[in-house]
Amino acid sequence: MEILRFIAAGNVDDGKSTLIGRLLYDSNSLQKDLVENIEKASQKGGTDFNLALLTDGLKAEREQGITIDVAYKYFATARRKFIIADCPGHVQYTRNMVTGASTADLMILLVDARLGITEQTRRHAAVGSLLGISHFVVCVNKMDLIGYDENKFNAIRQEFLGLSMDFSLRDIQFIPVSALAGENVVDPSKNMPYYKGPCLLEHLETVNIEEAKSTVPFRMPVQMVVLPRDGAMDRYFAGQIASGTIRRGDTVSLFPGGTTRIKNIRIFDDEIEQATAPQSISVQIEDNIDIARGTLIAGGEEPETLDTIVAHICWMDAKPLRPGSKYTMRHTTNFLKCAIQSVEYRVNMGTMAKAETEELGMNDIGRVRIKLAKPIHCDAYGKNRWTGCFILIDEANQTAGAGVIEI
């Protein structure tokens, strides 16, 4: 069954966790014992049923009433499986949001109907745009608190359409909702007859996410070489397909290596005719070419081979990013040394304006130039999100930053 990965983002108190809780609760995706535990915790807090507790799992979050970490939830309907990332709204947790958004197909942006578009709305839309998310749903929440005012909903819609041009957002669906009352989340609202579109769950079930994926060329970074158990010379090369589809008999390029054809494809011990992302497979090739962990098997348009890259980075470390700093880069299944050549600018995530700077601080996003100890085989992030991203690791083996490659 097809999987949709989506992220919920918005200001603090816009109702992200409540919306996700309502989505899970009304779609009957929760186990009975979990519901009972939430009911008990809610009663201790003086409420009947606090939907936000379904996602705000950290003790600090429950005490402060805010989302700090990225909370992942999984559920399914008859049409599709879902992986939800409920992300923090505070500016100081931008790095957490980038983590949640990096694998998302769709972003839900929560807007408080009383407050309208805010700087955090712009910031989250900008992050979504920067990370190449194709589909956006603007949920104008708390419509019950403004008397379900159609004019207010339309005004927010028009304002967001205006800023969407600044961020090059494409597919946008606007839905007026009340997460607390469960209106237009799973079930339609009788209080907003002017809205003729789908409820949130229906849109999530039907949005087309395969069209963009079908045009992405095949990429599979090799994770390990599988030696035959019977002493034969044929080897298999295992990995997870990052993008695209591979079929028996396809011609592929190896980076580094050469060109060959796919002889066999296996999942465990079963031979199959074709496989597609994100399946984990092992492949056998027709030619005797030396392949090791980190080799990229590619089909279709060839990737770039670069020893210097330009990238946008979200900086996650308390120690600022400065020219001359050295890190270990992880790109696909490769680890290599690198050094920061220059910091070109910092992006104002509220306006997308570029400000010259010599360093990036924690939660900053900016453009940098990086010199690599050896070439990598990659694509621009705008063409392929899976081979166009990387992380930087510091001397303490901690993730210091995450980046997307420009070419």
C-alpha positions in Angstrom: 0.0 0.0 0.0 1.2 3.5 -0.9 2.7 5.5 2.0 2.2 9.3 2.4 4.7 11.0 4.7 3.5 14.4 5.9 4.5 17.0 8.4 2.2 19.2 10.6 3.7 22.7 11.4 2.5 26.0 12.7 2.8 28.5 15.5 2.7 27.5 19.1 -0.9 26.9 20.2 -2.2 26.8 16.6 -3.4 23.3 17.4 -1.0 21.0 15.6 -1.0 18.2 18.2 -4.8 18.5 18.6 -5.3 18.2 14.9 -3.1 15.1 14.6 -4.9 13.7 17.7 -8.2 14.3 16.1 -7.1 12.7 12.9 -6.0 9.6 14.7 -9.0 9.4 17.1 -11.8 10.0 14.5 -10.2 7.6 12.0 -10.3 4.8 14.6 -6.5 4.4 14.4 -5.9 4.2 18.2 -5.6 1.2 20.4 -8.2 0.9 23.2 -5.6 0.9 26.0 -3.9 4.1 24.6 -7.3 5.9 24.5 -7.9 4.8 28.1 -4.5 6.1 29.3 -5.1 9.4 27.6 -8.5 9.7 29.2 -6.9 9.1 32.7 -4.1 11.7 32.0 -6.7 14.2 30.7 -8.9 13.8 33.8 -5.8 14.5 36.0 -5.3 17.7 34.0 -8.9 18.7 34.4 -10.2 18.0 30.8 -12.4 15.3 29.3 -10.0 14.1 26.6 -6.8 16.0 25.7 -6.1 15.1 22.0 -2.7 16.7 22.1 -1.4 14.1 24.6 -1.5 11.6 21.7 1.5 13.2 20.2 3.1 15.3 22.9 5.0 12.4 24.5 7.9 14.2 26.2 7.5 15.0 29.9 8.8 18.5 29.3 6.2 19.0 26.5 3.3 17.9 28.7 4.5 20.2 31.5 4.9 23.2 29.3 2.1 22.5 26.9 4.2 22.8 23.8 5.8 20.5 21.2 9.6 20.4 21.5 10.7 17.2 19.7 9.4 15.7 16.4 6.7 13.2 17.3 6.1 10.5 14.7 2.8 8.6 14.4 1.7 5.9 12.1 -1.8 5.0 10.9 -3.6 3.6 7.9 -6.9 3.7 6.2 -8.3 1.4 3.4 -6.7 3.7 0.8 -3.2 4.6 2.1 -0.7 4.3 4.9 0.5 7.4 6.7 3.6 8.6 8.6 3.0 11.8 10.5 5.6 14.2 11.9 4.2 16.6 14.4 6.9 19.4 14.6 7.7 22.1 17.0 6.5 25.7 16.4 9.1 27.7 18.4 11.8 29.5 16.4 14.5 27.8 18.6 13.4 24.4 17.4 13.8 25.1 13.7 16.4 22.4 13.4 13.9 19.8 14.7 11.3 20.9 12.1 13.9 20.6 9.3 14.5 17.0 10.5 10.8 16.2 10.3 10.3 17.9 6.9 13.3 16.4 5.2 11.4 13.2 4.2 7.9 14.6 3.9 5.7 14.5 0.7 3.2 17.0 2.1 3.1 19.8 4.7 0.1 20.7 6.7 0.4 24.4 7.8 -1.8 25.3 10.8 -3.1 28.9 10.9 -5.1 30.2 13.9 -8.2 31.8 12.3 -8.1 34.6 14.9 -4.4 35.5 14.2 -4.1 34.8 10.5 -0.7 34.6 8.7 2.2 35.2 11.1 6.0 35.2 10.7 6.2 31.6 11.8 3.7 30.7 9.0 6.1 32.3 6.6 9.1 30.6 8.2 7.5 27.1 8.0 6.4 27.7 4.4 9.9 28.8 3.5 11.4 25.7 5.1 9.0 23.5 3.2 9.9 25.2 0.0 13.6 25.0 0.7 13.3 21.2 1.3 11.4 20.6 -1.9 8.0 19.6 -0.5 5.5 19.4 -3.4 2.1 19.5 -1.6 0.8 21.9 1.0 -2.5 21.9 3.0 -3.3 25.2 4.8 -5.7 24.3 7.7 -7.3 27.4 9.0 -8.0 26.1 12.5 -10.3 27.3 15.4 -13.0 28.4 13.0 -15.5 27.8 15.8 -13.9 30.7 17.7 -14.6 33.2 15.0 -18.2 32.1 14.3 -17.1 30.1 11.2 -16.6 33.4 9.4 -16.3 32.7 5.6 -14.8 36.2 4.9 -12.0 35.7 7.4 -11.2 32.3 5.9 -11.1 33.8 2.4 -8.9 36.7 3.6 -6.4 34.2 5.0 -6.5 32.2 1.8 -5.8 35.2 -0.3 -2.9 36.4 1.9 -1.3 33.0 1.8 -1.6 32.7 -2.0 0.3 36.0 -2.2 3.2 34.8 -0.1 3.2 31.4 -1.8 4.5 33.1 -5.0 7.6 34.3 -3.0 8.3 30.7 -2.0 7.4 29.0 -5.3 4.8 26.8 -3.6 2.8 24.8 -6.1 0.0 22.5 -5.0 -2.0 24.2 -2.2 -5.3 23.1 -0.6 -7.1 25.3 1.9 -9.4 23.7 4.5 -11.3 25.6 7.3 -11.3 23.3 10.4 -11.9 23.1 14.0 -9.5 20.4 15.3 -11.0 20.5 18.8 -14.6 20.0 17.6 -13.5 17.6 14.8 -15.0 19.7 11.9 -13.6 19.1 8.4 -10.8 16.8 9.8 -12.3 13.4 9.2 -16.0 14.3 9.1 -17.5 17.3 7.2 -18.7 20.3 9.1 -22.4 21.4 9.1 -21.3 24.9 10.2 -19.3 25.8 7.1 -21.5 25.0 4.1 -19.6 27.5 2.0 -16.6 25.0 1.9 -17.2 22.5 -0.9 -13.8 20.8 -0.8 -12.6 17.5 0.8 -12.1 17.0 4.5 -8.4 16.8 5.6 -8.3 13.0 5.7 -10.0 12.6 2.3 -7.4 15.0 0.8 -4.5 13.1 2.4 -5.9 9.8 1.0 -6.2 11.1 -2.5 -3.4 13.6 -3.2 -1.2 12.4 -6.0 2.3 11.9 -4.8 3.4 9.3 -7.3 3.6 11.7 -10.3 6.7 13.5 -9.0 8.4 10.3 -7.9 7.9 8.5 -11.3 10.1 11.0 -13.1 13.0 10.7 -10.7 15.9 8.5 -12.1 16.9 5.3 -10.4 19.4 5.6 -7.6 20.6 2.9 -5.1 23.6 3.5 -2.9 25.3 0.1 -2.1 25.2 -0.7 1.6 27.0 -4.0 1.6 28.3 -6.7 -0.7 26.6 -10.1 -0.2 28.9 -13.0 -0.9 27.4 -16.3 -2.0 27.1 -19.1 0.5 27.7 -21.8 -2.0 31.2 -20.6 -3.1 30.1 -19.3 -6.5 31.7 -16.2 -7.9 28.5 -14.3 -8.4 28.0 -11.5 -5.8 25.0 -9.5 -4.9 25.0 -5.8 -3.9 22.5 -4.8 -1.3 20.9 -1.5 -0.5 17.8 0.5 -0.2 16.5 2.1 -3.4 16.6 5.8 -2.9 14.6 6.8 -5.9 13.1 5.4 -9.1 12.5 1.9 -10.4 14.8 -0.9 -11.5 14.0 -3.9 -13.7 15.8 -7.1 -14.7 17.9 -6.3 -17.8 18.1 -2.6 -17.3 21.4 -0.9 -18.1 22.9 1.0 -15.2 26.0 3.0 -14.4 28.2 2.5 -11.4 29.8 5.4 -9.7 32.7 4.8 -9.5 32.9 1.8 -11.8 31.5 1.6 -15.3 28.4 0.5 -17.1 26.6 -2.9 -16.8 23.2 -4.6 -16.9 21.1 -5.9 -14.0 21.1 -9.7 -14.2 18.9 -10.5 -11.1 17.0 -8.7 -8.4 16.2 -10.3 -5.1 14.3 -9.5 -1.9 15.7 -11.9 0.6 15.9 -15.2 -1.4 13.1 -14.4 -3.8 13.9 -13.3 -7.3 11.7 -10.5 -8.7 11.4 -8.7 -12.0 11.4 -5.2 -10.8 11.6 -3.1 -7.6 10.9 0.5 -6.7 11.8 3.0 -3.9 11.9 2.6 -1.0 12.3 -1.2 -1.2 15.5 -2.8 0.1 16.9 -5.2 -2.4 20.0 -6.9 -3.6 21.1 -6.9 -7.3 23.4 -9.0 -9.4 25.2 -7.5 -12.4 26.3 -9.1 -15.6 29.9 -7.8 -15.6 32.7 -8.5 -13.1 33.1 -4.9 -11.8 34.5 -4.1 -8.4 31.8 -2.6 -6.2 32.0 -1.7 -2.5 29.9 0.1 0.1 29.3 3.6 -1.1 29.1 2.8 -4.8 26.1 4.4 -6.4 24.1 2.3 -8.9 22.3 4.8 -11.2 19.9 4.5 -14.1 18.6 7.2 -16.4 20.1 10.7 -16.2 23.6 10.4 -14.7 24.4 12.1 -11.4 27.0 14.8 -11.0 30.5 14.0 -9.7 31.8 16.9 -7.5 34.6 17.6 -5.1 33.2 21.0 -4.2 29.6 21.6 -3.5 27.3 24.6 -2.8 24.5 23.9 -0.4 21.9 25.4 1.9 22.5 24.2 5.5 20.4 24.2 8.6 22.9 24.6 11.4 22.1 22.5 14.5 25.1 23.0 16.7 25.8 25.5 19.5 29.2 26.1 18.0 28.8 28.4 15.0 29.7 27.2 11.5 32.6 29.2 10.2 35.0 29.0 7.2 37.8 26.6 7.8 35.8 24.4 10.1 36.3 20.7 9.4 33.6 18.0 9.6 32.7 14.5 8.5 30.1 14.4 5.8 27.6 11.6 5.4 26.2 11.4 1.9 24.0 8.4 1.1 26.2 5.5 2.4 29.4 7.4 2.2 31.4 9.0 5.0 34.1 11.5 4.0 36.1 14.4 5.4 35.3 18.0 4.3 36.0 21.6 5.1 33.9 24.8 4.9 35.3 27.1 2.3 33.0 30.0 2.8 29.6 31.1 4.3 27.9 33.1 1.5 24.8 34.3 3.3 22.1 33.7 5.9 18.5 33.3 4.9 15.8 35.3 6.7 13.2 32.6 6.9 10.4 35.1 7.4 11.1 37.0 4.2 13.6 34.8 2.3 15.9 37.8 2.2 19.6 37.0 2.0 22.0 38.7 4.5 25.8 38.5 4.2 27.5 36.8 7.2 30.7 35.1 8.2 29.1 32.4 10.3 25.8 30.5 10.9 24.5 30.0 14.5 22.2 27.4 15.8 18.9 27.2 13.8 20.2 29.5 11.1 19.8 28.4 7.5 22.3 29.7 5.0 24.3 29.0 1.8 27.8 27.6 2.1 30.6 26.3 -0.1 32.2 23.0 1.0 35.4 21.4 -0.2 35.4 17.5 -0.1 38.3 15.2 0.6 37.1 13.0 -2.4 34.4 13.4 -5.0 30.8 12.4 -4.4 28.2 11.4 -6.9 25.1 13.4 -6.3 22.1 15.2 -7.8 20.8 18.7 -7.1 18.3 18.5 -4.3 15.6 20.0 -6.5 16.0 17.0 -8.9 16.5 14.2 -6.4 15.9 14.7 -2.6 17.6 11.4 -1.8 21.0 12.0 -3.4 20.9 15.7 -3.0 21.1 15.9 0.8 23.8 15.2 3.5 24.6 15.7 7.1 27.7 17.1 8.8 29.1 15.3 11.9 31.5 17.0 14.4 34.5 15.5 16.2 32.2 14.3 19.0 30.3 12.2 16.4 27.2 14.5 16.8 25.1 15.8 13.9 26.1 19.4 13.5 24.1 20.4 10.4 21.9 19.1 7.6 22.2 20.4 4.0 20.7 20.3 0.5 22.9 20.4 -2.5 22.7 23.1 -5.2 24.2 22.4 -8.7 
